[in-house]
Amino acid sequence: MSSGLAPRRRFTLLAAAAAAGALTLSACSGDGTTSGGGGNTNFVTGNSGISTVPRGERTDAPKLDGTTLEGKPLDITDYRGKVVVLNVWGSWCGPCRLEAKHFAKVSKETEGQGIQFVGINTQDTQRSLAINFEKDYGVTYPSLYDPTGKLLLRFPKGTLNLQTIPSTVVIDRDGKIAARKLGGLDAEKLHEMIDPLIAEK
């Protein structure tokens, strides 16, 4: 091998590593400042970064079904009549670790109020990593296992930014997308997001 090929290969490997690192960073962002593309989504974003849609202007949530981390079938339409909080997360994601205890806390606080929390675990290649994550943070509600992100592609354009994990979408009792937050949430902001929807009759 000529001496000129070694530096060129080294440069190519370094460039590839840098590109992969940039993708990883963009895939686990906590700032929530980006949007999920064009299209008329009717979202209005407040100062908290939480976007909401007026009741008469909401669009239907996509069909979201599959198996849970434990291998059980789950279809979001089974929760029609309840407010559904969908949290997209990965065990590898720092902001997901920061918000997990808040989701566990608020899910327990709102039991019996017509609300159902559901996780969508993405980009975890092993179920065991995600299951251990839930045990570590006291998450007791189910999570759909979506290692390749196929479920996320079902959302209408502009609803979720696939490069922002964690993200949260709230579906109202009629099965329509009512609110979203791109990036992490604490318990206070999570209540701010879901309490008005719990109050809707």
Backbone as JSON Lines, residues from 0, in Angstrom:
{"i":0,"aa":"M","n":[0.84,-1.17,0.0],"ca":[0.0,0.0,0.0],"c":[0.89,1.24,0.0]}
{"i":1,"aa":"S","n":[0.52,2.21,-0.81],"ca":[1.34,3.41,-0.89],"c":[1.14,4.26,0.35]}
{"i":2,"aa":"S","n":[2.14,5.08,0.68],"ca":[2.07,5.9,1.89],"c":[1.0,6.97,1.78]}
{"i":3,"aa":"G","n":[0.57,7.33,0.55],"ca":[-0.45,8.37,0.39],"c":[-1.85,7.87,0.71]}
{"i":4,"aa":"L","n":[-2.07,6.55,0.67],"ca":[-3.41,6.03,0.92],"c":[-3.77,6.04,2.4]}
{"i":5,"aa":"A","n":[-2.78,5.83,3.27],"ca":[-3.06,5.76,4.7],"c":[-3.66,7.06,5.24]}
{"i":6,"aa":"P","n":[-3.04,8.24,4.97],"ca":[-3.66,9.48,5.47],"c":[-5.05,9.71,4.88]}
{"i":7,"aa":"R","n":[-5.24,9.34,3.61],"ca":[-6.55,9.55,2.98],"c":[-7.61,8.68,3.67]}
{"i":8,"aa":"R","n":[-7.25,7.42,3.97],"ca":[-8.2,6.55,4.68],"c":[-8.49,7.07,6.07]}
{"i":9,"aa":"R","n":[-7.46,7.56,6.74],"ca":[-7.64,8.1,8.08],"c":[-8.59,9.29,8.04]}
{"i":10,"aa":"F","n":[-8.44,10.17,7.05],"ca":[-9.31,11.34,6.9],"c":[-10.75,10.9,6.64]}
{"i":11,"aa":"T","n":[-10.93,9.88,5.79],"ca":[-12.27,9.39,5.47],"c":[-12.94,8.83,6.72]}
{"i":12,"aa":"L","n":[-12.19,8.06,7.51],"ca":[-12.75,7.51,8.75],"c":[-13.11,8.6,9.74]}
{"i":13,"aa":"L","n":[-12.26,9.61,9.87],"ca":[-12.55,10.73,10.77],"c":[-13.78,11.5,10.33]}
{"i":14,"aa":"A","n":[-13.91,11.72,9.02],"ca":[-15.07,12.43,8.5],"c":[-16.35,11.65,8.76]}
{"i":15,"aa":"A","n":[-16.29,10.34,8.57],"ca":[-17.46,9.49,8.81],"c":[-17.85,9.51,10.28]}
{"i":16,"aa":"A","n":[-16.84,9.46,11.16],"ca":[-17.11,9.5,12.6],"c":[-17.74,10.83,13.0]}
{"i":17,"aa":"A","n":[-17.26,11.92,12.42],"ca":[-17.82,13.24,12.73],"c":[-19.27,13.34,12.28]}
{"i":18,"aa":"A","n":[-19.56,12.81,11.11],"ca":[-20.94,12.84,10.59],"c":[-21.86,12.02,11.48]}
{"i":19,"aa":"A","n":[-21.41,10.85,11.91],"ca":[-22.22,10.01,12.79],"c":[-22.46,10.7,14.13]}
{"i":20,"aa":"G","n":[-21.44,11.38,14.64],"ca":[-21.59,12.1,15.9],"c":[-22.6,13.23,15.79]}
{"i":21,"aa":"A","n":[-22.57,13.94,14.68],"ca":[-23.53,15.04,14.47],"c":[-24.94,14.5,14.41]}
{"i":22,"aa":"L","n":[-25.15,13.35,13.76],"ca":[-26.47,12.75,13.66],"c":[-26.96,12.33,15.04]}
{"i":23,"aa":"T","n":[-26.08,11.75,15.85],"ca":[-26.45,11.34,17.18],"c":[-26.88,12.53,18.02]}
{"i":24,"aa":"L","n":[-26.13,13.64,17.94],"ca":[-26.48,14.82,18.71],"c":[-27.82,15.38,18.29]}
{"i":25,"aa":"S","n":[-28.07,15.44,16.99],"ca":[-29.34,15.99,16.53],"c":[-30.5,15.08,16.88]}
{"i":26,"aa":"A","n":[-30.21,13.79,17.08],"ca":[-31.27,12.85,17.4],"c":[-31.62,12.83,18.86]}
{"i":27,"aa":"C","n":[-30.91,13.57,19.69],"ca":[-31.19,13.58,21.13],"c":[-31.03,15.0,21.63]}
{"i":28,"aa":"S","n":[-31.98,15.83,21.29],"ca":[-31.89,17.25,21.59],"c":[-32.92,17.61,22.64]}
{"i":29,"aa":"G","n":[-32.57,18.47,23.55],"ca":[-33.5,18.86,24.59],"c":[-34.03,20.26,24.44]}
{"i":30,"aa":"D","n":[-33.69,20.98,23.36],"ca":[-34.1,22.38,23.3],"c":[-35.5,22.58,22.75]}
{"i":31,"aa":"G","n":[-35.98,21.64,21.92],"ca":[-37.34,21.72,21.43],"c":[-37.61,22.92,20.55]}
{"i":32,"aa":"T","n":[-36.59,23.48,19.94],"ca":[-36.79,24.69,19.16],"c":[-37.06,24.42,17.7]}
{"i":33,"aa":"T","n":[-36.86,23.18,17.27],"ca":[-37.04,22.87,15.86],"c":[-38.45,22.37,15.6]}
{"i":34,"aa":"S","n":[-38.88,22.43,14.35],"ca":[-40.19,21.92,13.99],"c":[-40.03,20.75,13.06]}
{"i":35,"aa":"G","n":[-41.14,20.06,12.82],"ca":[-41.07,18.83,12.05],"c":[-41.37,19.02,10.58]}
{"i":36,"aa":"G","n":[-41.05,20.13,10.0],"ca":[-41.25,20.31,8.57],"c":[-42.45,21.17,8.28]}
{"i":37,"aa":"G","n":[-42.73,21.34,7.0],"ca":[-43.8,22.23,6.58],"c":[-45.15,21.58,6.73]}
{"i":38,"aa":"G","n":[-46.14,22.22,6.09],"ca":[-47.5,21.73,6.2],"c":[-48.27,22.5,7.23]}
{"i":39,"aa":"N","n":[-49.59,22.56,7.07],"ca":[-50.44,23.31,8.0],"c":[-50.84,22.4,9.15]}
{"i":40,"aa":"T","n":[-50.19,22.55,10.28],"ca":[-50.45,21.69,11.42],"c":[-51.39,22.32,12.42]}
{"i":41,"aa":"N","n":[-51.66,23.63,12.3],"ca":[-52.52,24.38,13.22],"c":[-51.94,24.5,14.62]}
{"i":42,"aa":"F","n":[-50.66,24.14,14.81],"ca":[-50.05,24.27,16.12],"c":[-49.75,25.73,16.43]}
{"i":43,"aa":"V","n":[-50.03,26.12,17.68],"ca":[-49.64,27.44,18.18],"c":[-48.68,27.18,19.34]}
{"i":44,"aa":"T","n":[-47.46,27.7,19.24],"ca":[-46.45,27.43,20.26],"c":[-46.37,28.56,21.26]}
{"i":45,"aa":"G","n":[-46.5,28.23,22.55],"ca":[-46.42,29.21,23.62],"c":[-44.99,29.43,24.06]}
{"i":46,"aa":"N","n":[-44.81,30.3,25.06],"ca":[-43.48,30.63,25.57],"c":[-42.76,29.42,26.15]}
{"i":47,"aa":"S","n":[-43.52,28.43,26.6],"ca":[-42.93,27.24,27.22],"c":[-42.4,26.26,26.2]}
{"i":48,"aa":"G","n":[-42.67,26.52,24.9],"ca":[-42.27,25.59,23.87],"c":[-43.3,24.5,23.63]}
{"i":49,"aa":"I","n":[-44.4,24.54,24.39],"ca":[-45.49,23.59,24.2],"c":[-46.41,24.12,23.11]}
{"i":50,"aa":"S","n":[-46.66,23.3,22.11],"ca":[-47.54,23.69,21.01],"c":[-48.91,23.04,21.21]}
{"i":51,"aa":"T","n":[-49.97,23.82,20.98],"ca":[-51.33,23.3,21.14],"c":[-52.14,23.6,19.89]}
{"i":52,"aa":"V","n":[-53.24,22.87,19.74],"ca":[-54.15,23.07,18.62],"c":[-55.54,23.3,19.19]}
{"i":53,"aa":"P","n":[-56.24,24.36,18.74],"ca":[-57.62,24.56,19.2],"c":[-58.48,23.35,18.88]}
{"i":54,"aa":"R","n":[-59.46,23.09,19.71],"ca":[-60.23,21.85,19.63],"c":[-60.83,21.59,18.25]}
{"i":55,"aa":"G","n":[-61.36,22.58,17.6],"ca":[-62.01,22.37,16.31],"c":[-61.07,22.24,15.13]}
{"i":56,"aa":"E","n":[-59.76,22.41,15.37],"ca":[-58.8,22.41,14.26],"c":[-57.81,21.24,14.32]}
{"i":57,"aa":"R","n":[-58.06,20.29,15.19],"ca":[-57.13,19.17,15.37],"c":[-57.28,18.12,14.27]}
{"i":58,"aa":"T","n":[-56.16,17.46,13.96],"ca":[-56.17,16.4,12.96],"c":[-56.1,15.04,13.66]}
{"i":59,"aa":"D","n":[-56.59,14.02,12.96],"ca":[-56.58,12.68,13.52],"c":[-55.16,12.18,13.76]}
{"i":60,"aa":"A","n":[-54.98,11.5,14.87],"ca":[-53.7,10.84,15.14],"c":[-53.55,9.66,14.18]}
{"i":61,"aa":"P","n":[-52.32,9.32,13.81],"ca":[-52.12,8.15,12.94],"c":[-52.4,6.87,13.69]}
{"i":62,"aa":"K","n":[-52.57,5.79,12.95],"ca":[-52.71,4.48,13.59],"c":[-51.36,4.09,14.18]}
{"i":63,"aa":"L","n":[-51.35,3.85,15.47],"ca":[-50.12,3.47,16.17],"c":[-50.37,2.15,16.88]}
{"i":64,"aa":"D","n":[-49.77,1.12,16.37],"ca":[-49.94,-0.19,16.97],"c":[-48.66,-0.98,16.79]}
{"i":65,"aa":"G","n":[-48.53,-2.01,17.6],"ca":[-47.34,-2.85,17.54],"c":[-47.25,-3.68,18.79]}
{"i":66,"aa":"T","n":[-46.03,-3.98,19.2],"ca":[-45.83,-4.75,20.43],"c":[-45.07,-3.9,21.44]}
{"i":67,"aa":"T","n":[-45.34,-4.17,22.68],"ca":[-44.67,-3.46,23.77],"c":[-43.27,-4.03,23.98]}
{"i":68,"aa":"L","n":[-42.54,-3.4,24.87],"ca":[-41.21,-3.91,25.22],"c":[-41.27,-5.34,25.74]}
{"i":69,"aa":"E","n":[-42.41,-5.68,26.35],"ca":[-42.59,-7.04,26.89],"c":[-43.14,-8.0,25.85]}
{"i":70,"aa":"G","n":[-43.36,-7.52,24.61],"ca":[-43.84,-8.38,23.54],"c":[-45.35,-8.52,23.46]}
{"i":71,"aa":"K","n":[-46.11,-7.68,24.18],"ca":[-47.57,-7.75,24.16],"c":[-48.11,-6.81,23.08]}
{"i":72,"aa":"P","n":[-49.23,-7.19,22.41],"ca":[-49.81,-6.3,21.4],"c":[-50.41,-5.05,22.05]}
{"i":73,"aa":"L","n":[-50.27,-3.92,21.36],"ca":[-50.84,-2.66,21.86],"c":[-51.27,-1.81,20.68]}
{"i":74,"aa":"D","n":[-52.5,-1.31,20.76],"ca":[-53.06,-0.43,19.73],"c":[-53.59,0.81,20.44]}
{"i":75,"aa":"I","n":[-53.11,1.99,20.06],"ca":[-53.5,3.24,20.73],"c":[-55.01,3.47,20.64]}
{"i":76,"aa":"T","n":[-55.66,2.97,19.58],"ca":[-57.11,3.18,19.46],"c":[-57.88,2.49,20.59]}
{"i":77,"aa":"D","n":[-57.26,1.54,21.27],"ca":[-57.91,0.91,22.41],"c":[-58.15,1.9,23.54]}
{"i":78,"aa":"Y","n":[-57.45,3.04,23.51],"ca":[-57.59,4.05,24.56],"c":[-58.52,5.19,24.14]}
{"i":79,"aa":"R","n":[-59.26,5.02,23.03],"ca":[-60.18,6.06,22.59],"c":[-61.13,6.39,23.74]}
{"i":80,"aa":"G","n":[-61.37,7.69,23.97],"ca":[-62.17,8.13,25.11],"c":[-61.3,8.62,26.26]}
{"i":81,"aa":"K","n":[-59.99,8.34,26.17],"ca":[-59.03,8.83,27.15],"c":[-58.08,9.82,26.48]}
{"i":82,"aa":"V","n":[-57.47,10.68,27.29],"ca":[-56.36,11.5,26.81],"c":[-55.13,10.61,26.8]}
{"i":83,"aa":"V","n":[-54.43,10.55,25.68],"ca":[-53.25,9.69,25.56],"c":[-52.0,10.55,25.44]}
{"i":84,"aa":"V","n":[-51.05,10.33,26.34],"ca":[-49.77,11.03,26.32],"c":[-48.73,10.09,25.73]}
{"i":85,"aa":"L","n":[-48.23,10.44,24.54],"ca":[-47.22,9.63,23.85],"c":[-45.85,10.27,24.03]}
{"i":86,"aa":"N","n":[-44.94,9.55,24.66],"ca":[-43.59,10.06,24.88],"c":[-42.59,9.22,24.09]}
{"i":87,"aa":"V","n":[-41.88,9.86,23.17],"ca":[-40.87,9.17,22.36],"c":[-39.53,9.26,23.09]}
{"i":88,"aa":"W","n":[-38.89,8.12,23.31],"ca":[-37.67,8.1,24.11],"c":[-36.75,6.96,23.69]}
{"i":89,"aa":"G","n":[-35.52,7.06,24.17],"ca":[-34.54,6.0,23.98],"c":[-33.66,5.91,25.22]}
{"i":90,"aa":"S","n":[-33.24,4.72,25.59],"ca":[-32.43,4.55,26.8],"c":[-31.06,5.21,26.65]}
{"i":91,"aa":"W","n":[-30.63,5.45,25.42],"ca":[-29.32,6.03,25.1],"c":[-29.34,7.56,25.19]}
{"i":92,"aa":"C","n":[-30.5,8.15,25.41],"ca":[-30.7,9.6,25.27],"c":[-30.65,10.3,26.63]}
{"i":93,"aa":"G","n":[-29.7,11.23,26.8],"ca":[-29.55,11.96,28.06],"c":[-30.79,12.71,28.5]}
{"i":94,"aa":"P","n":[-31.39,13.57,27.64],"ca":[-32.62,14.27,28.04],"c":[-33.77,13.32,28.38]}
{"i":95,"aa":"C","n":[-33.79,12.13,27.78],"ca":[-34.82,11.15,28.13],"c":[-34.64,10.68,29.56]}
{"i":96,"aa":"R","n":[-33.4,10.51,29.97],"ca":[-33.12,10.1,31.36],"c":[-33.54,11.2,32.33]}
{"i":97,"aa":"L","n":[-33.34,12.45,31.93],"ca":[-33.7,13.57,32.81],"c":[-35.21,13.68,32.99]}
{"i":98,"aa":"E","n":[-35.98,13.41,31.95],"ca":[-37.43,13.61,32.05],"c":[-38.18,12.36,32.53]}
{"i":99,"aa":"A","n":[-37.55,11.19,32.49],"ca":[-38.26,9.93,32.78],"c":[-38.91,9.94,34.15]}
{"i":100,"aa":"K","n":[-38.21,10.44,35.18],"ca":[-38.8,10.44,36.53],"c":[-40.02,11.35,36.6]}
{"i":101,"aa":"H","n":[-40.03,12.41,35.81],"ca":[-41.17,13.32,35.8],"c":[-42.39,12.65,35.15]}
{"i":102,"aa":"F","n":[-42.17,11.91,34.07],"ca":[-43.27,11.19,33.43],"c":[-43.81,10.11,34.35]}
{"i":103,"aa":"A","n":[-42.93,9.39,35.04],"ca":[-43.37,8.36,35.98],"c":[-44.21,8.99,37.09]}
{"i":104,"aa":"K","n":[-43.78,10.13,37.6],"ca":[-44.48,10.83,38.69],"c":[-45.86,11.3,38.24]}
{"i":105,"aa":"V","n":[-45.92,11.99,37.11],"ca":[-47.19,12.57,36.65],"c":[-48.16,11.47,36.21]}
{"i":106,"aa":"S","n":[-47.65,10.38,35.66],"ca":[-48.55,9.28,35.27],"c":[-49.26,8.71,36.5]}
{"i":107,"aa":"K","n":[-48.56,8.66,37.62],"ca":[-49.16,8.17,38.86],"c":[-50.12,9.2,39.45]}
{"i":108,"aa":"E","n":[-49.74,10.49,39.37],"ca":[-50.59,11.56,39.9],"c":[-51.92,11.67,39.17]}
{"i":109,"aa":"T","n":[-51.95,11.3,37.9],"ca":[-53.16,11.49,37.09],"c":[-53.96,10.2,36.9]}
{"i":110,"aa":"E","n":[-53.6,9.15,37.61],"ca":[-54.37,7.9,37.52],"c":[-55.82,8.17,37.89]}
{"i":111,"aa":"G","n":[-56.74,7.56,37.15],"ca":[-58.16,7.73,37.44],"c":[-58.76,9.0,36.88]}
{"i":112,"aa":"Q","n":[-57.99,9.77,36.09],"ca":[-58.48,11.01,35.53],"c":[-58.75,10.9,34.02]}
{"i":113,"aa":"G","n":[-58.87,9.68,33.52],"ca":[-59.16,9.49,32.11],"c":[-57.98,9.78,31.21]}
{"i":114,"aa":"I","n":[-56.79,9.38,31.66],"ca":[-55.57,9.63,30.89],"c":[-54.73,8.36,30.85]}
{"i":115,"aa":"Q","n":[-54.05,8.16,29.73],"ca":[-53.18,6.99,29.57],"c":[-51.84,7.43,29.01]}
{"i":116,"aa":"F","n":[-50.77,7.1,29.71],"ca":[-49.42,7.35,29.21],"c":[-48.95,6.13,28.42]}
{"i":117,"aa":"V","n":[-48.29,6.39,27.28],"ca":[-47.7,5.33,26.46],"c":[-46.36,5.84,25.95]}
{"i":118,"aa":"G","n":[-45.33,5.05,26.1],"ca":[-44.03,5.39,25.54],"c":[-43.88,4.82,24.14]}
{"i":119,"aa":"I","n":[-43.05,5.46,23.34],"ca":[-42.6,4.88,22.08],"c":[-41.08,4.83,22.17]}
{"i":120,"aa":"N","n":[-40.56,3.63,22.41],"ca":[-39.12,3.45,22.53],"c":[-38.51,3.31,21.15]}
{"i":121,"aa":"T","n":[-37.52,4.14,20.83],"ca":[-36.95,4.12,19.49],"c":[-35.42,4.06,19.54]}
{"i":122,"aa":"Q","n":[-34.86,3.45,18.52],"ca":[-33.41,3.36,18.31],"c":[-32.67,2.56,19.37]}
{"i":123,"aa":"D","n":[-33.41,1.79,20.18],"ca":[-32.78,0.83,21.08],"c":[-32.74,-0.51,20.37]}
{"i":124,"aa":"T","n":[-31.55,-1.04,20.12],"ca":[-31.43,-2.29,19.37],"c":[-31.74,-3.51,20.23]}
{"i":125,"aa":"Q","n":[-31.73,-3.35,21.55],"ca":[-32.04,-4.46,22.45],"c":[-33.15,-4.05,23.39]}
{"i":126,"aa":"R","n":[-34.2,-4.86,23.44],"ca":[-35.32,-4.57,24.34],"c":[-34.84,-4.48,25.78]}
{"i":127,"aa":"S","n":[-33.87,-5.29,26.15],"ca":[-33.41,-5.34,27.54],"c":[-32.91,-3.98,28.03]}
{"i":128,"aa":"L","n":[-32.26,-3.22,27.15],"ca":[-31.78,-1.89,27.53],"c":[-32.95,-0.98,27.9]}
{"i":129,"aa":"A","n":[-34.0,-1.04,27.1],"ca":[-35.17,-0.2,27.35],"c":[-35.94,-0.66,28.59]}
{"i":130,"aa":"I","n":[-36.05,-1.98,28.76],"ca":[-36.75,-2.51,29.94],"c":[-36.02,-2.1,31.22]}
{"i":131,"aa":"N","n":[-34.7,-2.18,31.21],"ca":[-33.92,-1.78,32.38],"c":[-34.06,-0.29,32.65]}
{"i":132,"aa":"F","n":[-34.12,0.51,31.59],"ca":[-34.33,1.95,31.72],"c":[-35.64,2.21,32.46]}
{"i":133,"aa":"E","n":[-36.72,1.55,32.05],"ca":[-38.02,1.76,32.7],"c":[-37.97,1.35,34.18]}
{"i":134,"aa":"K","n":[-37.3,0.24,34.46],"ca":[-37.18,-0.19,35.86],"c":[-36.4,0.83,36.68]}
{"i":135,"aa":"D","n":[-35.31,1.33,36.12],"ca":[-34.46,2.29,36.83],"c":[-35.21,3.57,37.18]}
{"i":136,"aa":"Y","n":[-36.13,4.0,36.3],"ca":[-36.81,5.28,36.51],"c":[-38.25,5.14,36.97]}
{"i":137,"aa":"G","n":[-38.68,3.93,37.28],"ca":[-40.01,3.72,37.84],"c":[-41.15,3.93,36.85]}
{"i":138,"aa":"V","n":[-40.88,3.71,35.57],"ca":[-41.91,3.86,34.54],"c":[-42.74,2.58,34.52]}
{"i":139,"aa":"T","n":[-44.05,2.73,34.78],"ca":[-44.92,1.55,34.87],"c":[-45.91,1.44,33.71]}
{"i":140,"aa":"Y","n":[-46.05,2.49,32.9],"ca":[-46.97,2.42,31.77],"c":[-46.27,1.73,30.58]}
{"i":141,"aa":"P","n":[-47.05,1.24,29.61],"ca":[-46.45,0.48,28.5],"c":[-45.7,1.36,27.51]}
{"i":142,"aa":"S","n":[-44.75,0.76,26.83],"ca":[-44.03,1.42,25.73],"c":[-44.04,0.52,24.51]}
{"i":143,"aa":"L","n":[-44.43,1.08,23.37],"ca":[-44.29,0.39,22.1],"c":[-42.81,0.31,21.74]}
{"i":144,"aa":"Y","n":[-42.39,-0.82,21.22],"ca":[-40.99,-1.0,20.83],"c":[-40.87,-0.7,19.34]}
{"i":145,"aa":"D","n":[-40.12,0.36,19.02],"ca":[-40.0,0.86,17.64],"c":[-38.54,1.15,17.32]}
{"i":146,"aa":"P","n":[-37.7,0.1,17.26],"ca":[-36.26,0.32,17.13],"c":[-35.84,1.05,15.87]}
{"i":147,"aa":"T","n":[-36.61,0.93,14.8],"ca":[-36.22,1.58,13.53],"c":[-36.97,2.88,13.27]}
{"i":148,"aa":"G","n":[-37.87,3.28,14.16],"ca":[-38.58,4.55,13.99],"c":[-39.73,4.51,13.0]}
{"i":149,"aa":"K","n":[-40.23,3.33,12.66],"ca":[-41.31,3.23,11.68],"c":[-42.6,3.89,12.17]}
{"i":150,"aa":"L","n":[-42.89,3.76,13.47],"ca":[-44.11,4.37,14.0],"c":[-44.06,5.89,13.89]}
{"i":151,"aa":"L","n":[-42.88,6.46,14.08],"ca":[-42.75,7.91,14.03],"c":[-43.05,8.45,12.64]}
{"i":152,"aa":"L","n":[-42.78,7.64,11.62],"ca":[-43.03,8.07,10.24],"c":[-44.52,8.15,9.92]}
{"i":153,"aa":"R","n":[-45.36,7.59,10.79],"ca":[-46.8,7.63,10.55],"c":[-47.43,8.96,10.92]}
{"i":154,"aa":"F","n":[-46.71,9.79,11.68],"ca":[-47.28,11.08,12.09],"c":[-47.38,12.03,10.91]}
{"i":155,"aa":"P","n":[-48.46,12.83,10.84],"ca":[-48.58,13.81,9.76],"c":[-47.39,14.76,9.74]}
{"i":156,"aa":"K","n":[-47.06,15.26,8.58],"ca":[-45.93,16.17,8.41],"c":[-46.07,17.35,9.36]}
{"i":157,"aa":"G","n":[-44.97,17.65,10.08],"ca":[-44.97,18.78,11.0],"c":[-45.38,18.43,12.42]}
{"i":158,"aa":"T","n":[-45.82,17.17,12.65],"ca":[-46.3,16.8,13.98],"c":[-45.15,16.44,14.91]}
{"i":159,"aa":"L","n":[-44.21,15.69,14.4],"ca":[-43.04,15.29,15.18],"c":[-41.79,15.52,14.35]}
{"i":160,"aa":"N","n":[-40.76,16.03,14.98],"ca":[-39.47,16.15,14.33],"c":[-38.69,14.89,14.68]}
{"i":161,"aa":"L","n":[-38.41,14.07,13.7],"ca":[-37.78,12.79,13.99],"c":[-36.35,12.94,14.48]}
{"i":162,"aa":"Q","n":[-35.76,14.14,14.37],"ca":[-34.41,14.37,14.87],"c":[-34.42,14.9,16.29]}
{"i":163,"aa":"T","n":[-35.59,15.0,16.89],"ca":[-35.67,15.49,18.27],"c":[-36.25,14.41,19.16]}
{"i":164,"aa":"I","n":[-35.4,13.83,19.96],"ca":[-35.8,12.83,20.94],"c":[-35.21,13.26,22.27]}
{"i":165,"aa":"P","n":[-36.02,13.42,23.31],"ca":[-37.43,13.05,23.42],"c":[-38.38,14.05,22.77]}
{"i":166,"aa":"S","n":[-39.56,13.56,22.45],"ca":[-40.68,14.39,22.02],"c":[-41.94,13.82,22.66]}
{"i":167,"aa":"T","n":[-42.93,14.68,22.85],"ca":[-44.19,14.24,23.45],"c":[-45.35,14.78,22.64]}
{"i":168,"aa":"V","n":[-46.3,13.92,22.36],"ca":[-47.53,14.29,21.66],"c":[-48.7,13.85,22.52]}
{"i":169,"aa":"V","n":[-49.71,14.72,22.64],"ca":[-50.91,14.38,23.41],"c":[-52.09,14.26,22.45]}
{"i":170,"aa":"I","n":[-52.8,13.15,22.57],"ca":[-53.98,12.87,21.75],"c":[-55.21,13.04,22.62]}
{"i":171,"aa":"D","n":[-56.2,13.8,22.11],"ca":[-57.39,14.05,22.93],"c":[-58.32,12.85,22.94]}
{"i":172,"aa":"R","n":[-59.44,12.98,23.64],"ca":[-60.37,11.86,23.81],"c":[-61.01,11.41,22.5]}
{"i":173,"aa":"D","n":[-60.99,12.29,21.5],"ca":[-61.57,11.96,20.2],"c":[-60.54,11.38,19.23]}
{"i":174,"aa":"G","n":[-59.32,11.13,19.72],"ca":[-58.29,10.53,18.87],"c":[-57.58,11.53,17.97]}
{"i":175,"aa":"K","n":[-57.6,12.8,18.36],"ca":[-56.97,13.85,17.55],"c":[-55.74,14.43,18.26]}
{"i":176,"aa":"I","n":[-54.76,14.85,17.48],"ca":[-53.52,15.4,18.04],"c":[-53.8,16.8,18.57]}
{"i":177,"aa":"A","n":[-53.58,16.99,19.87],"ca":[-53.96,18.23,20.55],"c":[-52.78,19.07,21.01]}
{"i":178,"aa":"A","n":[-51.64,18.44,21.29],"ca":[-50.49,19.19,21.82],"c":[-49.21,18.41,21.54]}
{"i":179,"aa":"R","n":[-48.1,19.14,21.54],"ca":[-46.8,18.49,21.37],"c":[-45.74,19.33,22.06]}
{"i":180,"aa":"K","n":[-44.64,18.67,22.38],"ca":[-43.44,19.34,22.87],"c":[-42.25,18.61,22.29]}
{"i":181,"aa":"L","n":[-41.42,19.32,21.58],"ca":[-40.19,18.76,21.03],"c":[-39.08,19.03,22.04]}
{"i":182,"aa":"G","n":[-38.55,17.98,22.64],"ca":[-37.54,18.13,23.68],"c":[-38.09,17.68,25.01]}
{"i":183,"aa":"G","n":[-37.28,17.81,26.05],"ca":[-37.62,17.29,27.37],"c":[-38.65,18.11,28.11]}
{"i":184,"aa":"L","n":[-39.33,17.46,29.08],"ca":[-40.34,18.09,29.93],"c":[-40.07,17.73,31.38]}
{"i":185,"aa":"D","n":[-40.37,18.68,32.28],"ca":[-40.39,18.34,33.7],"c":[-41.85,18.19,34.12]}
{"i":186,"aa":"A","n":[-42.09,17.85,35.38],"ca":[-43.45,17.58,35.85],"c":[-44.36,18.8,35.69]}
{"i":187,"aa":"E","n":[-43.84,19.99,36.0],"ca":[-44.65,21.2,35.91],"c":[-45.1,21.46,34.47]}
{"i":188,"aa":"K","n":[-44.18,21.36,33.52],"ca":[-44.51,21.6,32.12],"c":[-45.41,20.5,31.57]}
{"i":189,"aa":"L","n":[-45.23,19.29,32.05],"ca":[-46.07,18.19,31.61],"c":[-47.51,18.42,32.06]}
{"i":190,"aa":"H","n":[-47.68,18.86,33.31],"ca":[-49.03,19.2,33.79],"c":[-49.62,20.35,32.97]}
{"i":191,"aa":"E","n":[-48.79,21.34,32.65],"ca":[-49.25,22.47,31.84],"c":[-49.76,21.99,30.48]}
{"i":192,"aa":"M","n":[-49.15,20.95,29.99],"ca":[-49.51,20.41,28.68],"c":[-50.79,19.57,28.72]}
{"i":193,"aa":"I","n":[-50.95,18.76,29.77],"ca":[-52.06,17.8,29.78],"c":[-53.28,18.22,30.59]}
{"i":194,"aa":"D","n":[-53.1,19.06,31.59],"ca":[-54.24,19.41,32.45],"c":[-55.41,20.02,31.7]}
{"i":195,"aa":"P","n":[-55.16,20.96,30.74],"ca":[-56.31,21.51,30.0],"c":[-57.05,20.43,29.19]}
{"i":196,"aa":"L","n":[-56.33,19.4,28.72],"ca":[-56.97,18.34,27.94],"c":[-57.74,17.38,28.84]}
{"i":197,"aa":"I","n":[-57.25,17.17,30.05],"ca":[-57.99,16.36,31.02],"c":[-59.3,17.06,31.34]}
{"i":198,"aa":"A","n":[-59.27,18.39,31.42],"ca":[-60.47,19.18,31.78],"c":[-61.5,19.23,30.66]}
{"i":199,"aa":"E","n":[-61.1,18.95,29.42],"ca":[-62.06,18.95,28.3],"c":[-63.09,17.85,28.47]}
{"i":200,"aa":"K","n":[-64.33,18.17,28.22],"ca":[-65.41,17.16,28.32],"c":[-66.13,17.04,26.99]}
